[in-house]
Amino acid sequence: MTPLGWREERLRFEAMLAPTSPREFIAFCIVMVLLGQLPSLLGNLLGTRLANAVSIAGVVLLVLIWWFYDRRRARKHARTIAFQPCKQTPPAATGLILLLSPYDPRSADLKDPSTLRRLLDKIMTHPPEDLGEQDFAAINLFESNLRPQIKAVEFHSGSLRDVWLIASQTTANTRGSEDAAQLLEKYLRFKYPAQFKVHREGLSAPEWDYKCLWEIAEKVFRRSPYKEEVIVADVTGGTKMMSVALAMACIPPGRRMEYVYSERDSQGNPLPGGAIEPVVIDIDPILYGSRVEPLPAIDS
């Protein structure tokens, strides 16, 4: 056997003996203590020679038991690794968590900050019932960087009861997305009057503070009146750090994530008017080796 082969065998043997959970670690410690005390305990009862024979037989039995357990663990791990994701529609959401980055209309006509500010002020200062589609079209909302969030709400609108908008805070050196959250809230109240609640107060943090962002998402999951399975966390928007923080909050089993997939050009930019659809991100089979129920696949 080559040196590389010996190294692989050694690593495989070490992995077989290594506990992979707190429960396995505690059991391993208990077994080691018992094996250390077994010869002296049996020696007083059976004599030294018989006690040594029983101890050896016990060690062999434990090795066989652990070997069968390790094979079972390896087969389960192999099934987990063999999981192949496919594009699936997310489950109907009662609650939806959205991430927001600073508003970008993606229109050359609106690159002048004063022009955009004037149009935004008109929307912000009027109640939703006094606004029309033309007001939002004037700021290119439906082709802006808020399009994925709008599509996510549209997809879940039939079952939604609450939407949480997580934004980044504005600092002396960084432009935040609290204005974008206010704009999206205004549109959702216009488009879906009294259909669901929109929350944004107290849901902002510095864009780099992943711990604070994680805590915000965790509070949403823990304090909402719904089971965690009916809340979907959309990781499409926001900064990369915000997406990481929200994904961290979705690690516990049963929590759901989605990403709004859109067709893109060769430079990676979303195609105007291109297909756009939410896609479920199911990490339970990877982390825990099981899934609750298969979700319907999206036709390609």
C-alpha positions as CSV (number, residue, x, y, z in Angstrom):
1,M,0.0,0.0,0.0
2,T,1.3,3.4,-0.9
3,P,2.0,6.1,1.8
4,L,-1.1,8.0,0.6
5,G,-3.2,4.8,0.9
6,W,-1.9,4.2,4.5
7,R,-2.7,7.8,5.3
8,E,-6.3,7.5,4.0
9,E,-6.8,4.3,6.0
10,R,-5.5,6.0,9.1
11,L,-7.8,8.9,8.7
12,R,-10.7,6.6,8.0
13,F,-9.9,4.7,11.2
14,E,-9.7,7.9,13.2
15,A,-13.0,9.1,11.8
16,M,-14.6,5.8,12.8
17,L,-13.6,6.4,16.4
18,A,-14.3,10.1,16.5
19,P,-17.6,11.0,18.2
20,T,-19.7,13.3,15.9
21,S,-22.3,14.5,18.5
22,P,-22.4,15.4,22.2
23,R,-24.4,12.2,22.8
24,E,-21.7,10.1,21.1
25,F,-18.9,11.9,23.1
26,I,-20.6,11.2,26.4
27,A,-21.2,7.6,25.6
28,F,-17.5,7.3,24.5
29,C,-16.3,8.7,27.8
30,I,-18.5,6.4,29.8
31,V,-17.3,3.3,27.9
32,M,-13.7,4.3,28.4
33,V,-14.2,4.7,32.1
34,L,-15.9,1.4,32.4
35,L,-13.2,-0.4,30.4
36,G,-10.6,1.1,32.7
37,Q,-12.4,-0.1,35.8
38,L,-13.6,-3.5,34.4
39,P,-10.4,-5.6,35.1
40,S,-10.2,-4.6,38.7
41,L,-13.9,-5.1,39.3
42,L,-14.0,-8.5,37.7
43,G,-10.7,-9.5,39.3
44,N,-12.2,-9.5,42.7
45,L,-15.2,-11.6,41.6
46,L,-13.7,-14.0,39.0
47,G,-10.0,-14.1,39.5
48,T,-7.3,-12.4,37.5
49,R,-7.1,-14.9,34.5
50,L,-10.9,-15.2,34.0
51,A,-11.3,-11.4,34.5
52,N,-8.7,-10.7,31.8
53,A,-10.5,-13.1,29.4
54,V,-13.9,-11.5,30.1
55,S,-12.4,-8.0,29.7
56,I,-10.9,-9.0,26.3
57,A,-14.2,-10.5,25.1
58,G,-16.0,-7.3,26.3
59,V,-13.6,-5.1,24.3
60,V,-14.0,-7.2,21.2
61,L,-17.8,-7.1,21.6
62,L,-17.7,-3.3,22.0
63,V,-15.5,-3.0,18.9
64,L,-18.0,-5.0,16.9
65,I,-21.0,-3.0,18.2
66,W,-19.2,0.3,17.3
67,W,-18.2,-1.0,13.9
68,F,-21.8,-1.8,13.0
69,Y,-22.9,1.5,14.4
70,D,-20.2,3.3,12.3
71,R,-21.3,1.5,9.2
72,R,-24.9,2.6,9.8
73,R,-23.7,6.2,10.4
74,A,-21.7,6.0,7.2
75,R,-24.6,4.8,5.1
76,K,-26.8,7.6,6.5
77,H,-24.1,10.1,5.7
78,A,-23.8,8.7,2.1
79,R,-27.5,9.1,1.6
80,T,-27.2,12.7,2.8
81,I,-24.4,13.5,0.4
82,A,-26.2,11.8,-2.4
83,F,-29.1,14.3,-2.1
84,Q,-29.5,16.1,-5.5
85,P,-31.2,19.5,-5.4
86,C,-33.6,20.5,-8.1
87,K,-35.6,23.7,-8.8
88,Q,-38.6,23.5,-6.6
89,T,-41.4,25.9,-5.7
90,P,-41.3,27.0,-2.1
91,P,-44.2,26.1,0.2
92,A,-47.0,28.6,0.7
93,A,-45.9,31.1,3.3
94,T,-47.9,32.6,6.1
95,G,-45.0,34.8,7.0
96,L,-42.3,36.1,4.7
97,I,-38.9,37.6,5.6
98,L,-37.3,39.9,3.0
99,L,-33.9,41.6,2.9
100,L,-33.4,45.0,1.4
101,S,-30.4,46.9,-0.1
102,P,-30.4,50.6,-1.0
103,Y,-32.9,51.4,-3.7
104,D,-31.5,51.2,-7.3
105,P,-34.1,52.1,-10.1
106,R,-31.7,50.7,-12.8
107,S,-32.8,53.4,-15.2
108,A,-30.5,55.9,-16.9
109,D,-33.3,58.5,-16.7
110,L,-33.3,58.3,-12.9
111,K,-29.5,58.6,-12.2
112,D,-29.9,62.2,-11.3
113,P,-30.4,62.1,-7.5
114,S,-32.6,65.2,-7.4
115,T,-35.0,63.8,-10.0
116,L,-35.3,60.5,-8.2
117,R,-35.7,62.2,-4.8
118,R,-38.6,64.3,-6.1
119,L,-40.5,61.3,-7.4
120,L,-39.8,59.3,-4.2
121,D,-41.0,62.2,-2.0
122,K,-44.3,62.2,-3.8
123,I,-44.8,58.5,-3.0
124,M,-43.6,58.8,0.6
125,T,-45.7,61.8,1.5
126,H,-49.0,60.5,0.1
127,P,-51.2,57.8,1.6
128,P,-51.3,54.5,-0.4
129,E,-54.9,55.1,-1.5
130,D,-53.9,58.4,-3.2
131,L,-51.2,56.7,-5.3
132,G,-51.5,54.8,-8.6
133,E,-49.4,52.4,-10.6
134,Q,-48.0,55.3,-12.7
135,D,-46.4,56.7,-9.6
136,F,-44.4,53.5,-9.0
137,A,-43.7,53.1,-12.7
138,A,-42.2,56.6,-12.7
139,I,-39.4,55.4,-10.4
140,N,-39.0,52.2,-12.4
141,L,-40.0,50.2,-9.4
142,F,-41.0,47.1,-11.3
143,E,-37.5,46.8,-13.0
144,S,-35.5,48.0,-10.0
145,N,-33.6,45.9,-7.4
146,L,-36.8,45.5,-5.5
147,R,-38.3,43.4,-8.2
148,P,-37.4,40.1,-6.6
149,Q,-39.0,41.1,-3.3
150,I,-42.2,42.2,-5.2
151,K,-42.3,38.9,-7.0
152,A,-41.8,36.9,-3.8
153,V,-44.7,38.7,-2.2
154,E,-46.8,38.2,-5.3
155,F,-46.0,34.4,-5.2
156,H,-47.1,34.0,-1.6
157,S,-49.8,36.7,-1.6
158,G,-52.7,34.1,-1.4
159,S,-51.5,32.9,2.0
160,L,-49.5,35.7,3.5
161,R,-50.5,37.3,6.8
162,D,-47.2,39.0,7.8
163,V,-44.2,40.4,5.9
164,W,-41.0,41.5,7.7
165,L,-38.6,43.9,5.9
166,I,-35.0,43.7,7.2
167,A,-32.9,46.7,6.2
168,S,-29.4,48.1,6.7
169,Q,-28.8,51.2,8.7
170,T,-27.5,54.4,7.2
171,T,-24.2,55.6,8.7
172,A,-21.8,58.5,8.1
173,N,-20.0,56.4,5.5
174,T,-22.6,54.0,4.3
175,R,-26.0,54.4,2.6
176,G,-28.5,52.1,4.2
177,S,-31.7,50.6,2.9
178,E,-34.3,51.9,5.3
179,D,-35.7,54.2,2.6
180,A,-36.0,51.2,0.4
181,A,-37.9,49.4,3.1
182,Q,-40.3,52.4,3.5
183,L,-40.8,52.5,-0.3
184,L,-41.6,48.8,-0.5
185,E,-43.9,49.0,2.5
186,K,-45.8,51.9,0.7
187,Y,-46.1,49.8,-2.5
188,L,-47.3,46.7,-0.6
189,R,-49.9,48.7,1.3
190,F,-51.1,50.1,-2.1
191,K,-51.1,46.8,-3.9
192,Y,-52.5,44.6,-1.1
193,P,-54.6,46.9,1.1
194,A,-55.3,45.3,4.5
195,Q,-54.4,41.8,3.1
196,F,-51.4,41.3,5.4
197,K,-49.3,43.2,7.9
198,V,-46.0,44.8,6.9
199,H,-43.3,45.2,9.6
200,R,-40.1,47.3,9.3
201,E,-39.8,49.2,12.6
202,G,-36.9,47.8,14.7
203,L,-35.8,45.5,11.9
204,S,-32.6,47.3,10.8
205,A,-28.9,46.9,11.7
206,P,-25.5,47.8,10.3
207,E,-25.0,45.8,7.1
208,W,-21.7,44.3,8.4
209,D,-23.1,43.3,11.8
210,Y,-24.1,39.7,11.0
211,K,-24.7,38.9,14.7
212,C,-27.3,41.7,15.0
213,L,-28.9,40.7,11.7
214,W,-29.0,37.1,12.8
215,E,-30.7,38.2,16.1
216,I,-33.3,40.1,14.2
217,A,-34.2,37.1,12.1
218,E,-34.2,34.8,15.1
219,K,-36.6,37.1,16.9
220,V,-38.9,37.0,14.0
221,F,-39.0,33.2,14.0
222,R,-39.3,33.0,17.8
223,R,-41.9,35.8,18.4
224,S,-44.2,35.3,15.5
225,P,-47.5,33.6,16.2
226,Y,-46.9,31.0,13.5
227,K,-45.1,27.7,13.3
228,E,-41.6,28.1,11.9
229,E,-42.5,25.8,8.9
230,V,-44.9,28.4,7.5
231,I,-42.4,31.3,7.6
232,V,-40.1,31.6,4.5
233,A,-36.9,33.5,4.6
234,D,-36.0,35.0,1.3
235,V,-32.2,35.5,1.0
236,T,-32.3,37.2,-2.5
237,G,-32.0,40.8,-1.5
238,G,-29.8,42.8,0.9
239,T,-26.0,42.6,1.0
240,K,-24.1,39.3,1.0
241,M,-23.5,39.7,4.7
242,M,-27.3,40.1,5.3
243,S,-28.0,37.0,3.2
244,V,-25.4,35.0,5.2
245,A,-26.9,36.2,8.5
246,L,-30.4,35.2,7.4
247,A,-29.2,31.8,6.2
248,M,-27.5,31.3,9.6
249,A,-30.9,31.9,11.3
250,C,-32.4,29.2,9.0
251,I,-30.1,26.3,10.1
252,P,-32.4,24.8,12.7
253,P,-34.5,22.0,11.2
254,G,-37.8,23.0,9.7
255,R,-37.0,26.6,8.8
256,R,-37.4,27.4,5.2
257,M,-35.4,29.5,2.8
258,E,-36.0,30.6,-0.8
259,Y,-34.2,32.5,-3.5
260,V,-35.9,34.4,-6.3
261,Y,-34.2,33.1,-9.4
262,S,-34.1,35.3,-12.5
263,E,-32.8,35.0,-16.0
264,R,-29.5,37.0,-16.5
265,D,-27.4,38.2,-19.3
266,S,-23.8,37.4,-20.0
267,Q,-22.6,40.0,-17.5
268,G,-24.8,38.5,-14.8
269,N,-27.4,41.3,-14.8
270,P,-31.1,40.4,-14.6
271,L,-32.8,40.6,-17.9
272,P,-35.5,43.2,-18.1
273,G,-38.8,41.4,-18.4
274,G,-37.0,38.0,-18.0
275,A,-38.5,35.1,-16.2
276,I,-38.3,35.3,-12.4
277,E,-39.5,32.7,-9.9
278,P,-38.9,31.8,-6.2
279,V,-36.9,28.6,-5.7
280,V,-36.8,26.7,-2.4
281,I,-33.4,26.2,-0.7
282,D,-33.8,23.0,1.3
283,I,-30.9,22.3,3.6
284,D,-32.5,19.8,5.8
285,P,-31.5,16.7,3.7
286,I,-27.9,17.9,3.7
287,L,-27.6,18.8,7.4
288,Y,-29.9,16.2,8.9
289,G,-30.2,13.5,6.3
290,S,-34.0,13.6,5.9
291,R,-36.7,15.8,4.5
292,V,-40.3,16.2,5.7
293,E,-42.1,16.1,2.4
294,P,-40.9,16.4,-1.2
295,L,-41.9,19.7,-2.8
296,P,-43.1,20.1,-6.4
297,A,-40.4,20.7,-9.0
298,I,-40.4,23.7,-11.3
299,D,-40.6,22.9,-15.0
300,S,-37.5,24.0,-16.8
